[in-house]
Amino acid sequence: MKKPLVAIVGRPNVGKSSFFNYIVGKRISIVSPEAGVTRDRVYADADWCGHYFTLVDTGGLDSQSEDAFQENIFRQAQTAIELADVIVFMVDGREGVTQNDQEIADFLRRSHKPIVLAVNKLDKFEVENTFDFYELGLGQPFAISVKQAKGLGELLDEVVSSLPANNEAAEDDGKLKIAVVGRPNAGKSSIVNRILREDRVVVSNIAGTTRDAIDTDFKYNGKDFTIIDTAGLRRKRAVALESVESYSVIRSMDAIERADVVLIVFDASEEISEQDVRIAGYVHEAKKPSVIIMNKWDKVAKDNHSTVKYTKILQEKLKFMSYFRVLFLSALTGKRFGEIMPDVLKSHENASRRISTGTLNEILANAVLANEPPFHNGKRLKIKYVTQPSTNPPTFVFFVNDANAMHFSYQRYLENCIRNAVDFSGTPIDLIVKGKGEK
């Protein structure tokens, strides 16, 4: 089940990006005293007191601005609000209520979403400065200072209390969901149409034609599936002012979160780009099983070693997901197209695979025999046993004498040992290390 979405909305320079960075614990959004620096949506997973959600930062909304980006910024925010489960509306407590704040409040009320009003920049925690914000009609204003880290706990308590309850059973309709992602014009919609065997999705050779994620049901071998076509993901600097791609990214991320398996489409006729790698990284970080599709293979000048050569390039570019499965095909000619669904099912089967504790510990014993665990502070790491508590992704818990003694290189070695013994191709796996006394 995808995580709930929390969107941060407000006019420029009220501290949205600083709040985002503080909550997710990383400097992801650009922080600058210059208004309007955040022009694209930024998102990251976060948690508060055991409640997990995805936090989305948006550009500042300013109806009076003549900035050519403002229309796209508004569309970004509109998309974030549409998909959000809770909205944090941030205002500047030092400046008081502005006309822009009132316009944004009116806009947010029409969303009918839970709204938490955050009054920022109250570095001396002047709670009385929040009173005027009741006139926005959005309920209690929460006094905060991101700079001083004041009031954030109470604000987050309100945010998580407004998150939807776990409704995984209600959301799961039993259909395997397949998201199709990739750069613009890689051939995603053509692949979807081939799978559906009919033109239910618009196909065009103009990059960025598909703006939103589109769900379509279909059957394969008598079973029900849902395929999700998404907008192309393009680097920020490649997004033109008039383009709508800049506000489509979150729909693609939402599709990845909802998917059971992801098809990552590359254009084989072009060099693998940083953005191709970044998109694959999104899927990997979401811990989703996947299949790499090298589309437009008909355009590649080939010899008997072409697939081997391209596979080696992928292995170099995608070192972080060495488990990938890859198909070389052409949506235009249909060559090797019949292999997509079997590979999708194989990746999902591997992600759903469960290994008995006995078999796992045999793999562990052989791994330790071949390569002893390292020392840490003069003490050798001892691995007592390993279990698999869950699947999708397959998750393995190693119980050890000292979790700090588990070096990342040895953990990677153990993952390779598991993969060498069991077919987990096409899916990430999680390794969790627990020291003495940890549950």
C-alpha positions as CSV (number, residue, x, y, z in Angstrom):
1,M,0.0,0.0,0.0
2,K,1.3,3.4,-0.9
3,K,2.1,5.8,1.9
4,P,-0.2,8.7,2.7
5,L,0.9,12.0,1.1
6,V,1.4,15.3,3.0
7,A,1.7,18.4,0.8
8,I,3.3,21.6,2.0
9,V,1.7,24.7,0.4
10,G,2.1,28.4,0.8
11,R,3.2,31.6,-0.7
12,P,6.9,32.2,-1.5
13,N,9.6,32.5,1.3
14,V,7.5,31.4,4.2
15,G,9.8,28.5,5.1
16,K,8.2,25.6,3.3
17,S,11.6,24.1,2.1
18,S,13.2,24.6,5.5
19,F,10.4,22.7,7.1
20,F,10.6,20.0,4.5
21,N,14.3,19.5,5.1
22,Y,14.0,19.5,8.8
23,I,11.3,16.8,8.8
24,V,12.9,14.5,6.4
25,G,16.3,15.0,8.0
26,K,18.1,15.9,4.8
27,R,18.9,19.0,2.7
28,I,16.8,18.1,-0.3
29,S,14.9,21.2,-1.1
30,I,16.9,24.4,-2.0
31,V,16.8,26.9,0.9
32,S,17.4,30.5,-0.1
33,P,16.3,33.9,1.2
34,E,15.4,34.7,-2.4
35,A,11.6,34.2,-2.9
36,G,10.5,31.6,-5.4
37,V,13.6,29.4,-5.5
38,T,11.7,26.1,-5.2
39,R,10.2,25.8,-8.7
40,D,9.6,22.1,-8.8
41,R,8.0,19.7,-6.4
42,V,10.3,17.7,-4.1
43,Y,9.2,14.7,-2.1
44,A,10.7,12.3,0.4
45,D,9.6,9.7,2.9
46,A,9.2,10.7,6.5
47,D,7.8,9.4,9.7
48,W,6.6,10.8,13.0
49,C,6.0,8.5,16.1
50,G,5.6,5.4,13.9
51,H,3.4,7.1,11.3
52,Y,5.0,6.9,7.8
53,F,4.1,9.3,5.0
54,T,5.5,11.0,2.0
55,L,6.2,14.7,2.3
56,V,5.9,16.9,-0.8
57,D,7.4,20.4,-1.0
58,T,5.8,22.8,-3.6
59,G,6.8,26.1,-5.1
60,G,5.5,29.3,-3.6
61,L,2.1,30.5,-4.9
62,D,1.9,34.2,-5.7
63,S,-1.0,35.4,-7.8
64,Q,0.7,38.8,-8.2
65,S,3.9,37.5,-9.5
66,E,4.9,38.1,-13.1
67,D,7.4,35.2,-13.0
68,A,6.9,33.1,-16.1
69,F,7.2,29.9,-14.0
70,Q,4.2,30.8,-11.8
71,E,1.6,29.0,-13.9
72,N,3.6,25.8,-13.7
73,I,4.2,26.3,-10.0
74,F,0.4,26.6,-9.5
75,R,-0.1,23.4,-11.5
76,Q,2.5,21.6,-9.4
77,A,0.7,22.7,-6.2
78,Q,-2.7,21.8,-7.7
79,T,-1.5,18.3,-8.5
80,A,0.1,17.9,-5.0
81,I,-3.2,19.1,-3.4
82,E,-5.2,16.7,-5.5
83,L,-3.2,13.7,-4.5
84,A,-2.5,14.7,-0.9
85,D,-4.2,13.2,2.1
86,V,-3.2,16.1,4.4
87,I,-2.1,19.7,3.5
88,V,0.2,21.8,5.6
89,F,-0.6,25.4,4.8
90,M,2.4,27.5,5.9
91,V,2.3,31.2,6.5
92,D,4.7,33.9,7.9
93,G,3.8,34.9,11.4
94,R,6.0,38.0,11.3
95,E,4.1,39.5,8.3
96,G,0.6,38.5,9.4
97,V,-2.3,37.6,7.1
98,T,-1.7,38.8,3.5
99,Q,-4.1,38.9,0.5
100,N,-2.1,36.0,-1.0
101,D,-2.6,33.9,2.1
102,Q,-6.4,34.6,1.8
103,E,-6.4,33.6,-1.8
104,I,-4.5,30.3,-1.1
105,A,-6.9,29.6,1.9
106,D,-9.9,29.9,-0.4
107,F,-8.2,27.6,-2.9
108,L,-7.4,25.0,-0.3
109,R,-10.9,25.0,1.2
110,R,-12.3,23.9,-2.2
111,S,-10.1,20.8,-2.0
112,H,-12.1,19.4,1.0
113,K,-8.8,17.9,2.4
114,P,-7.6,18.1,6.0
115,I,-5.6,21.3,6.3
116,V,-3.1,22.0,9.1
117,L,-2.3,25.7,9.4
118,A,1.4,26.3,10.3
119,V,2.4,29.9,11.4
120,N,6.2,29.9,10.9
121,K,9.0,32.3,11.8
122,L,7.9,32.8,15.3
123,D,11.4,32.4,16.6
124,K,10.5,33.8,20.1
125,F,7.3,31.7,20.0
126,E,5.0,34.7,20.0
127,V,1.8,32.6,20.1
128,E,-0.3,35.9,20.1
129,N,0.9,36.4,16.5
130,T,-1.2,33.4,15.4
131,F,-4.5,34.9,16.4
132,D,-5.1,36.9,13.3
133,F,-4.8,33.7,11.2
134,Y,-8.1,32.4,12.5
135,E,-9.7,34.7,9.9
136,L,-8.5,32.4,7.2
137,G,-11.2,30.0,8.4
138,L,-9.0,26.9,8.5
139,G,-9.2,26.1,12.2
140,Q,-6.4,26.4,14.8
141,P,-3.2,28.0,13.7
142,F,-0.1,26.2,15.0
143,A,2.8,28.5,16.1
144,I,6.1,27.1,14.9
145,S,9.7,28.2,14.3
146,V,11.5,25.9,11.9
147,K,14.7,27.8,12.5
148,Q,14.5,27.2,16.3
149,A,12.7,23.8,15.9
150,K,9.9,25.0,18.1
151,G,6.3,23.8,18.0
152,L,7.0,21.1,15.3
153,G,6.0,18.2,17.5
154,E,2.6,19.6,18.2
155,L,2.2,20.4,14.5
156,L,3.2,16.9,13.4
157,D,0.9,15.3,16.0
158,E,-2.0,17.2,14.2
159,V,-0.7,16.1,10.8
160,V,-0.5,12.4,11.6
161,S,-3.9,12.5,13.5
162,S,-5.4,13.6,10.2
163,L,-3.8,10.8,8.1
164,P,-6.2,8.2,6.8
165,A,-6.4,4.9,8.7
166,N,-4.8,1.8,7.3
167,N,-7.2,0.9,4.6
168,E,-5.0,-1.5,2.7
169,A,-7.7,-4.2,2.5
170,A,-10.1,-1.7,1.0
171,E,-7.6,-0.4,-1.6
172,D,-6.5,-3.9,-2.7
173,D,-8.8,-5.1,-5.5
174,G,-6.7,-8.2,-6.1
175,K,-5.4,-7.0,-9.5
176,L,-1.7,-7.0,-10.1
177,K,-0.8,-3.3,-10.8
178,I,1.9,-2.6,-13.4
179,A,3.3,0.9,-13.7
180,V,5.1,2.0,-16.8
181,V,7.7,4.7,-16.2
182,G,10.6,6.3,-18.1
183,R,11.8,9.5,-19.9
184,P,9.5,11.3,-22.3
185,N,9.2,9.6,-25.7
186,A,10.8,6.4,-24.7
187,G,7.8,4.5,-26.0
188,K,5.8,3.9,-22.8
189,S,2.3,4.5,-24.3
190,S,3.2,2.3,-27.3
191,I,4.1,-0.5,-24.9
192,V,0.9,0.0,-23.0
193,N,-1.1,-0.2,-26.2
194,R,0.6,-3.4,-27.3
195,I,-0.2,-4.9,-23.9
196,L,-3.8,-3.9,-24.1
197,R,-4.0,-4.9,-27.8
198,E,-6.1,-1.8,-28.4
199,D,-5.5,2.0,-28.5
200,R,-6.9,3.0,-25.1
201,V,-4.0,5.4,-24.4
202,V,-3.0,8.2,-26.7
203,V,0.2,7.5,-28.7
204,S,2.3,10.3,-30.1
205,N,5.9,10.9,-31.1
206,I,5.7,14.3,-29.3
207,A,7.6,14.1,-26.0
208,G,5.4,14.6,-23.0
209,T,2.0,13.7,-24.6
210,T,0.9,11.6,-21.6
211,R,0.5,14.1,-18.8
212,D,-1.3,12.1,-16.1
213,A,-1.1,8.6,-14.8
214,I,-3.8,6.5,-16.5
215,D,-5.1,3.2,-15.0
216,T,-6.5,0.6,-17.5
217,D,-7.7,-2.9,-16.6
218,F,-6.9,-5.9,-18.8
219,K,-6.7,-9.6,-18.7
220,Y,-3.8,-11.9,-19.3
221,N,-4.1,-15.7,-19.3
222,G,-7.5,-15.3,-17.6
223,K,-6.2,-13.1,-14.7
224,D,-7.0,-9.5,-14.0
225,F,-4.3,-6.8,-14.2
226,T,-4.2,-3.0,-14.1
227,I,-1.6,-1.1,-16.1
228,I,-0.7,2.5,-15.2
229,D,0.7,4.7,-18.0
230,T,2.6,7.7,-16.7
231,A,4.0,11.0,-17.8
232,G,7.6,11.0,-18.9
233,L,10.1,12.0,-16.3
234,R,12.5,14.7,-17.5
235,R,15.4,16.6,-15.9
236,K,14.4,19.9,-14.4
237,R,16.6,21.9,-16.6
238,A,15.1,20.3,-19.7
239,V,11.5,21.3,-18.8
240,A,10.4,24.3,-20.9
241,L,8.4,27.1,-19.4
242,E,5.3,26.1,-21.4
243,S,5.7,22.4,-20.5
244,V,3.4,20.5,-18.2
245,E,6.0,17.9,-17.4
246,S,7.1,19.7,-14.3
247,Y,3.9,19.0,-12.5
248,S,3.5,15.4,-13.8
249,V,6.4,13.9,-11.9
250,I,4.5,13.2,-8.7
251,R,1.9,11.3,-10.7
252,S,4.6,9.0,-11.9
253,M,5.9,8.7,-8.3
254,D,2.4,8.0,-7.1
255,A,2.1,5.3,-9.8
256,I,5.3,3.7,-8.6
257,E,4.1,3.6,-5.1
258,R,0.8,2.0,-6.1
259,A,2.4,-0.6,-8.4
260,D,3.1,-4.2,-7.7
261,V,5.6,-4.3,-10.6
262,V,7.2,-1.5,-12.5
263,L,8.3,-1.5,-16.2
264,I,11.2,0.9,-16.6
265,V,11.4,1.9,-20.2
266,F,14.7,3.0,-21.8
267,D,15.2,4.2,-25.4
268,A,17.7,1.7,-26.7
269,S,18.5,4.0,-29.7
270,E,19.9,6.6,-27.3
271,E,22.7,6.6,-24.8
272,I,21.5,5.7,-21.3
273,S,21.2,9.0,-19.5
274,E,21.5,10.2,-15.9
275,Q,17.7,10.6,-15.9
276,D,17.3,7.0,-17.0
277,V,19.4,5.9,-14.0
278,R,17.6,8.3,-11.7
279,I,14.2,6.9,-12.7
280,A,15.5,3.4,-12.0
281,G,16.7,4.7,-8.7
282,Y,13.2,5.9,-7.8
283,V,11.9,2.4,-8.4
284,H,14.7,0.8,-6.4
285,E,14.2,3.2,-3.5
286,A,10.5,2.4,-3.5
287,K,11.5,-1.3,-3.2
288,K,9.4,-2.4,-6.1
289,P,10.1,-5.4,-8.3
290,S,10.7,-4.3,-11.9
291,V,11.7,-5.1,-15.5
292,I,14.0,-3.0,-17.6
293,I,12.6,-2.6,-21.1
294,M,15.2,-1.6,-23.7
295,N,12.6,-0.3,-26.3
296,K,13.2,0.7,-29.9
297,W,15.7,-2.2,-30.3
298,D,14.7,-2.2,-34.0
299,K,16.7,1.1,-34.4
300,V,19.9,-0.3,-33.0
301,A,22.7,-1.5,-35.3
302,K,23.2,-5.0,-33.9
303,D,25.6,-7.9,-34.1
304,N,25.7,-11.3,-32.3
305,H,27.0,-9.6,-29.1
306,S,24.7,-6.6,-28.9
307,T,22.6,-7.7,-26.0
308,V,25.7,-8.8,-24.1
309,K,27.3,-5.4,-24.7
310,Y,24.1,-3.5,-23.7
311,T,23.7,-5.7,-20.6
312,K,27.2,-4.8,-19.5
313,I,26.5,-1.1,-19.9
314,L,23.4,-1.5,-17.7
315,Q,25.4,-3.4,-15.1
316,E,27.8,-0.5,-14.9
317,K,25.1,2.2,-14.9
318,L,22.7,0.3,-12.5
319,K,25.2,-1.0,-9.9
320,F,22.7,-0.2,-7.1
321,M,20.2,-2.6,-8.6
322,S,22.3,-5.5,-9.9
323,Y,19.3,-7.7,-9.6
324,F,17.6,-6.2,-12.7
325,R,15.9,-8.2,-15.4
326,V,16.1,-6.8,-18.9
327,L,14.3,-7.3,-22.2
328,F,15.4,-6.0,-25.6
329,L,12.3,-5.4,-27.7
330,S,10.5,-3.1,-30.1
331,A,7.0,-1.8,-29.4
332,L,6.8,-0.7,-33.0
333,T,7.5,-4.2,-34.6
334,G,6.3,-6.3,-31.7
335,K,9.5,-8.3,-31.7
336,R,10.0,-10.2,-28.3
337,F,7.0,-8.3,-27.0
338,G,5.4,-11.5,-25.7
339,E,8.2,-11.8,-23.1
340,I,7.0,-8.8,-21.1
341,M,4.1,-10.3,-19.1
342,P,6.0,-13.5,-18.3
343,D,8.9,-11.4,-17.0
344,V,6.5,-9.2,-15.0
345,L,5.0,-12.3,-13.4
346,K,8.5,-13.7,-12.7
347,S,9.6,-10.5,-10.9
348,H,6.5,-10.4,-8.9
349,E,6.8,-14.1,-8.0
350,N,10.4,-13.5,-6.8
351,A,9.3,-10.5,-4.8
352,S,6.6,-12.7,-3.1
353,R,9.0,-15.6,-2.5
354,R,9.4,-16.8,1.1
355,I,12.4,-18.9,2.2
356,S,12.1,-21.3,5.2
357,T,14.2,-20.4,8.3
358,G,16.0,-23.7,7.9
359,T,17.1,-23.1,4.3
360,L,18.1,-19.5,5.2
361,N,20.4,-20.6,8.0
362,E,22.0,-23.2,5.7
363,I,22.8,-20.4,3.3
364,L,24.1,-18.4,6.2
365,A,26.3,-21.2,7.5
366,N,27.8,-21.7,4.1
367,A,28.4,-18.0,3.7
368,V,30.2,-17.7,7.1
369,L,32.3,-20.8,6.3
370,A,33.4,-19.3,3.0
371,N,34.1,-15.8,4.4
372,E,34.2,-15.2,8.2
373,P,32.5,-12.1,9.6
374,P,34.8,-9.2,10.3
375,F,36.1,-7.9,13.6
376,H,34.8,-4.6,15.2
377,N,36.7,-3.0,18.1
378,G,38.6,-6.2,18.6
379,K,35.4,-8.3,18.7
380,R,34.3,-10.6,15.9
381,L,30.8,-10.3,14.5
382,K,28.7,-13.3,15.4
383,I,25.5,-14.0,13.4
384,K,23.2,-16.1,15.5
385,Y,20.5,-16.8,12.9
386,V,18.4,-15.2,10.1
387,T,14.7,-15.2,9.4
388,Q,12.4,-13.8,6.7
389,P,9.4,-12.0,8.3
390,S,7.9,-10.6,5.2
391,T,7.8,-10.4,1.4
392,N,7.3,-7.7,-1.2
393,P,10.1,-6.9,-0.8
394,P,11.6,-10.1,0.6
395,T,13.0,-9.0,4.0
396,F,15.6,-10.8,6.0
397,V,16.5,-10.1,9.7
398,F,20.0,-11.1,10.9
399,F,20.3,-11.5,14.7
400,V,23.9,-10.7,15.8
401,N,25.9,-10.0,18.9
402,D,26.7,-6.4,17.8
403,A,24.8,-4.6,15.1
404,N,27.6,-2.0,14.8
405,A,30.0,-4.8,13.8
406,M,28.1,-5.5,10.6
407,H,30.1,-3.6,7.9
408,F,28.1,-2.7,4.8
409,S,30.5,-4.7,2.6
410,Y,29.8,-7.9,4.6
411,Q,26.1,-7.2,4.5
412,R,26.3,-6.8,0.7
413,Y,28.2,-10.2,0.7
414,L,25.4,-11.8,2.6
415,E,22.9,-10.4,0.1
416,N,24.9,-11.8,-2.7
417,C,25.0,-15.2,-1.0
418,I,21.2,-15.2,-0.7
419,R,20.8,-14.2,-4.3
420,N,23.2,-16.8,-5.5
421,A,21.2,-19.5,-3.7
422,V,17.7,-18.3,-4.5
423,D,16.3,-16.5,-7.5
424,F,15.4,-13.0,-6.4
425,S,16.1,-11.4,-9.9
426,G,13.9,-8.4,-10.6
427,T,13.3,-7.5,-7.0
428,P,15.2,-5.6,-4.3
429,I,15.6,-7.4,-1.0
430,D,15.9,-5.8,2.5
431,L,18.5,-6.9,5.0
432,I,17.9,-5.8,8.6
433,V,20.5,-6.3,11.3
434,K,19.5,-6.6,15.0
435,G,21.9,-6.7,17.9
436,K,21.7,-8.3,21.2
437,G,18.5,-7.4,23.0
438,E,16.8,-5.8,20.0
439,K,13.4,-7.1,19.0
